């Protein structure tokens, strides 16, 4: 099955809906080790990304690029440039075409991880969103099933409980960040799940 620009707009709409639904939970998680605003930032960012995508014309790359610009304009916090870069890299991977095979959503997950690495300069194990995107991208690159990719992302996010933050706002807590999952990794696993749902539907 093909994944079209219409499917991409629907996926970005699903991102927006999921972040709206999970906003309070993500803010509560962030309240423990951050500024309690992660859920708000992700809700606003993905709504802006989705809104921009709905009116964007052209190819898959054009729609991704519009979403990236929308997210960046809405979110000034650290997740703004990270997800904007991730969406731009996804657009480059999707390319200037109107549709792609549904299985190619695996390359989108890898591209988004690569964008986050490039922009954030983080490494796995530093208690960031990369701890979810990394394992998911590895599973995707290995050609694993959608369910296996989601499981890898969730396990990666859950593993951040046992990490001490060394980068980002939570780093100032040091050892006190132990025992609490990173909210960025939790929201990342949710987005990855939505991508994998689209992969299964395509």
C-alpha positions as a printed NumPy array, in Angstrom:
array([[ 0.   ,  0.   ,  0.   ],
       [ 1.059,  3.561, -0.675],
       [ 1.5  ,  6.316,  1.921],
       [ 0.233,  9.51 ,  0.282],
       [ 0.333, 13.212,  1.117],
       [-3.224, 12.751,  2.408],
       [-2.009,  9.99 ,  4.715],
       [ 0.8  , 12.255,  5.913],
       [-1.644, 15.024,  6.749],
       [-3.714, 12.455,  8.658],
       [-0.587, 11.261, 10.521],
       [ 0.318, 14.807, 11.552],
       [-3.279, 15.243, 12.671],
       [-2.894, 12.086, 14.758],
       [ 0.299, 13.527, 16.291],
       [-1.638, 16.652, 17.241],
       [-4.571, 14.725, 18.706],
       [-2.295, 12.393, 20.681],
       [-0.311, 15.261, 22.21 ],
       [-3.55 , 17.054, 23.139],
       [-4.838, 13.89 , 24.814],
       [-1.568, 13.256, 26.692],
       [-0.745, 16.888, 27.511],
       [-1.541, 16.792, 31.22 ],
       [ 0.26 , 13.499, 31.758],
       [ 3.376, 14.823, 30.012],
       [ 3.267, 18.047, 32.019],
       [ 2.991, 16.044, 35.242],
       [ 6.02 , 13.952, 34.277],
       [ 7.915, 17.119, 33.375],
       [ 6.912, 18.742, 36.661],
       [ 9.098, 16.252, 38.503],
       [12.338, 16.887, 36.607],
       [11.674, 19.917, 34.397],
       [ 9.502, 22.995, 34.023],
       [ 6.157, 21.17 , 33.77 ],
       [ 5.574, 22.539, 30.271],
       [ 6.579, 19.647, 28.002],
       [ 3.007, 18.579, 27.338],
       [ 1.974, 22.136, 26.472],
       [ 4.946, 22.58 , 24.13 ],
       [ 4.251, 19.302, 22.335],
       [ 0.526, 20.003, 22.065],
       [ 1.12 , 23.491, 20.625],
       [ 3.938, 22.326, 18.366],
       [ 2.105, 19.393, 16.842],
       [-1.113, 21.394, 16.415],
       [ 0.848, 24.057, 14.524],
       [ 2.641, 21.38 , 12.5  ],
       [-0.657, 19.705, 11.616],
       [-2.379, 22.998, 10.787],
       [ 0.486, 23.968,  8.462],
       [ 0.447, 20.533,  6.835],
       [-3.299, 20.614,  6.128],
       [-2.926, 23.666,  3.875],
       [ 0.439, 22.72 ,  2.359],
       [ 0.393, 21.705, -1.281],
       [ 2.854, 19.629, -3.244],
       [ 4.905, 16.564, -2.382],
       [ 5.512, 14.56 ,  0.78 ],
       [ 8.657, 16.643,  1.283],
       [ 6.671, 19.881,  0.944],
       [ 4.159, 18.75 ,  3.574],
       [ 6.904, 17.67 ,  5.999],
       [ 8.717, 20.979,  5.464],
       [ 5.544, 22.945,  6.169],
       [ 5.021, 20.928,  9.368],
       [ 8.61 , 21.611, 10.443],
       [ 8.166, 25.341,  9.973],
       [ 4.872, 25.271, 11.848],
       [ 6.375, 23.422, 14.799],
       [ 9.382, 25.723, 15.03 ],
       [ 7.234, 28.856, 14.905],
       [ 5.052, 27.553, 17.744],
       [ 7.682, 26.163, 20.125],
       [10.66 , 28.157, 21.302],
       [11.756, 25.555, 23.841],
       [14.421, 22.95 , 23.135],
       [11.967, 20.57 , 21.483],
       [11.195, 23.202, 18.806],
       [14.465, 23.078, 16.842],
       [14.822, 19.335, 17.534],
       [11.469, 18.338, 16.062],
       [11.709, 20.918, 13.286],
       [15.012, 19.369, 12.221],
       [13.551, 15.879, 12.577],
       [10.615, 16.77 , 10.323],
       [12.922, 18.402,  7.753],
       [15.053, 15.259,  7.654],
       [11.89 , 13.168,  7.303],
       [10.905, 15.331,  4.344],
       [14.272, 14.794,  2.72 ],
       [13.9  , 11.034,  3.203],
       [10.364, 11.024,  1.808],
       [11.5  , 13.112, -1.138],
       [ 9.678, 15.157, -3.775],
       [ 7.019, 12.549, -4.522],
       [ 3.294, 12.372, -3.906],
       [ 3.361,  8.925, -2.318],
       [ 5.73 ,  6.233, -1.137],
       [ 5.418,  2.596, -0.073],
       [ 4.03 ,  2.303,  3.449],
       [ 7.096,  0.283,  4.462],
       [ 9.204,  3.393,  3.78 ],
       [ 7.859,  4.884,  7.01 ],
       [10.729,  2.957,  8.583],
       [13.135,  5.307,  6.794],
       [11.14 ,  8.254,  8.174],
       [11.729,  7.046, 11.743],
       [15.463,  6.708, 11.041],
       [15.572, 10.155,  9.433],
       [13.813, 11.779, 12.386],
       [16.289, 10.159, 14.783],
       [19.165, 11.42 , 12.647],
       [17.757, 14.946, 12.676],
       [17.436, 14.92 , 16.462],
       [21.017, 13.651, 16.822],
       [22.336, 16.274, 14.408],
       [20.565, 19.159, 16.131],
       [20.685, 18.056, 19.757],
       [24.153, 16.529, 19.9  ],
       [22.848, 14.112, 22.521],
       [23.853, 10.488, 22.835],
       [21.821,  7.479, 23.974],
       [21.875,  7.1  , 27.749],
       [21.648, 10.81 , 28.566],
       [17.955, 10.664, 29.516],
       [16.526, 12.457, 26.482],
       [14.003, 11.812, 23.692],
       [16.847, 10.101, 21.845],
       [16.561,  7.17 , 24.242],
       [13.223,  6.372, 22.566],
       [14.019,  7.492, 19.009],
       [17.35 ,  5.62 , 18.981],
       [16.096,  2.076, 19.676],
       [13.058,  2.638, 17.451],
       [15.263,  3.784, 14.559],
       [17.58 ,  0.815, 15.047],
       [14.599, -1.552, 14.931],
       [13.242,  0.25 , 11.867],
       [16.603,  0.087, 10.093],
       [16.653, -3.662, 10.783],
       [13.313, -3.97 ,  8.985],
       [11.464, -5.08 , 12.115],
       [ 7.681, -5.039, 12.369],
       [ 5.699, -1.978, 13.387],
       [ 4.885, -3.579, 16.749],
       [ 8.565, -4.349, 17.394],
       [ 9.517, -0.739, 16.628],
       [ 6.894,  0.54 , 19.09 ],
       [ 8.115, -1.913, 21.733],
       [11.708, -0.726, 21.248],
       [10.642,  2.899, 21.685],
       [ 8.639,  2.152, 24.826],
       [11.43 ,  0.095, 26.367],
       [13.875,  2.887, 25.583],
       [11.621,  5.491, 27.198],
       [11.059,  3.32 , 30.274],
       [14.826,  2.784, 30.612],
       [15.293,  6.531, 31.192],
       [13.97 ,  5.979, 34.738],
       [17.33 ,  4.459, 35.602],
       [19.416,  7.222, 34.031],
       [20.852, 10.388, 35.503],
       [20.23 , 13.361, 33.232],
       [23.465, 14.941, 31.987],
       [22.023, 17.208, 29.294],
       [19.067, 19.592, 29.151],
       [17.093, 21.131, 31.992],
       [16.876, 17.93 , 34.018],
       [20.688, 17.805, 34.24 ],
       [20.632, 20.356, 37.047],
       [18.874, 17.794, 39.243],
       [21.703, 15.284, 38.859],
       [21.012, 12.18 , 40.93 ],
       [17.525, 13.438, 41.812],
       [16.458, 12.778, 38.235],
       [16.867,  9.051, 38.93 ],
       [13.655,  7.058, 39.183],
       [11.688,  9.346, 36.885],
       [11.227,  8.736, 33.142],
       [12.223, 11.48 , 30.737],
       [ 9.058, 13.197, 29.452],
       [10.656, 13.816, 26.048],
       [11.27 , 10.109, 25.612],
       [ 7.701,  9.291, 26.681],
       [ 6.212, 11.704, 24.122],
       [ 8.655, 10.396, 21.492],
       [ 7.393,  6.838, 22.032],
       [ 3.834,  8.106, 21.529],
       [ 4.748,  9.737, 18.211],
       [ 6.576,  6.61 , 17.09 ],
       [ 3.466,  4.576, 17.918],
       [ 1.395,  6.863, 15.671],
       [ 3.891,  6.435, 12.814],
       [ 3.738,  2.667, 13.263],
       [-0.069,  2.755, 13.28 ],
       [ 0.142,  4.514,  9.915],
       [ 2.602,  1.89 ,  8.708],
       [ 0.195, -0.892,  9.634],
       [-2.691,  0.918,  7.921],
       [-0.758,  1.658,  4.735]])
